[in-house]
Amino acid sequence: MPAVGLTIFYNCSRCPAYCCSYPRIPVQPSDIERLARHFGLSTESAARKFTKKGEDPGEVVMRHQPDTVYGTVCRFLDTETRRCTIYEARPDICRLYPATVRCGYYDFLSFERRAQEDPEFVPSCWNGPKE
């Protein structure tokens, strides 16, 4: 997290949840335990239901769902409101992101919104579901 007292140059409430579209949102055992408690499940059930094996050996990542903006996003993103549905139980990586006073995507998004003269503009690079 950014140090206390530093000015933050992004506003997550003005973003369509780009960070939730990362194909690999890694989770740790403590994250799975938190999700299990949140949903009243066993750790094993939560792991099966909410996560899958990542690309790297031993990596565990969040499952995704279809999304019209980015193709796929974390299964816990409300695709209408663009907000996390498990905010209090979210994984540590989500709690720490972006861990700086700036967010590169937010800078890009702000620039595009100014250039398009549209405060709600969301660049879309999605070309439909992959076959």
N, C-alpha and C positions, 0 to 999 in steps of 0.2 A: 504494500500500500504506500502511496505517497506520504512523505513525512508530514506530520501535523504542522499546520501553519502555512503550508505552501499553497499557492493559488492553483486551482485545478482548471485546465483549459478544455474541458469537455463536459457534456451534459448527456448522460445516458438516456434520460427521458426524451431526448430529441433524436435518438438514433433508432433505426428499425431492428436493433439487436444483431448487428453483424457478428459480434463475437460468438453468438449462439450458433452461427452457421459453420464454424470451424469443423472440418470433418473429423478431427481427433480432439475431443475434449476429454483429456485423461482424468481418471478418478483414482483415488487411493482407497485402501480398506476403510479408513475413517470416514470417507465420504459415503461409502456404501452403508456403513453402520448408521450414519446420520439419516440417510434416505429410508432405511429399514425402520428406524424409530418413528420417523415422520409419518410413514404409511402403516405402521403397526404390523410389519412383516418380519420374517426372519431375515438375517443377513443374506443367506443363500437365495431366498426368494427374491429379495430386492436386487441382488446381483444378476440373477437370470432375467428378471423383468425389465430392468432399467439400463443394463450395461451389456457390452459385448467385448470380445477380444480385439485389441488394436493391431496395428501392423507390426509393431516391434514385439519381440519375445517378452512375455509377462505383462505387456501393456493392457490396461482395461480402459475402455472409453464409454462415454454416454451413447445410448441409442439415439437415432434420429427419426424424424417424421418428415413427410413432404412439406414443401413451402413454396409459395408462388413467387416470393422475392428472391430467395437464394438457392432454390432447388431442394435443399434439405436443411433442417435445423434441429437443435436439441429437442428431444421429445417433450420436454417440460416448458417449451416456449409456447405461450398462447399466440397463435399466428394471427389473430385478429387485433389484439391489444399490443402485441410485440413486447410483452412483459413475461417475466419468469413466474411460473405457477408454483414453484417450490422455493421462493426467494430465501426464506428462513432456513431451509435445509439444503441449499445449493452447495455444490462441491467447492473445495478450497480454491481451486484455480479460478473459479468464477468470482469468489470473494476478493481475490487479489488483483484481478485484471482491471486496468492495464498495468498497474504497479508503477506508474509514472504520472507526472503532472499533465501529460498530453496523451491523446489517443490518436494514432495515425489515421484510422478510418474516420473518426469524427472530424479531423482536420480536412480530409478529402471531401467528406459529405458536406461540410460547411462551405467549402469552396464551390462545389457543384451547385448547391442551393443558391448561392449568390450569383453564380454565372447564369443559371437558368431563371433567375428572378422568381424563384418558387420556393418558399420556406418549407414545403412538404416534400420536395423532390427526393426520390430515392433511385439512384442509378441501379439498373437491373442488368445483370450479365447472364441471367438464366435463360437457357434455350430449350427448356422443357425437360422432362425426365429422361434419364439415360436408359437406353434400351439394353 
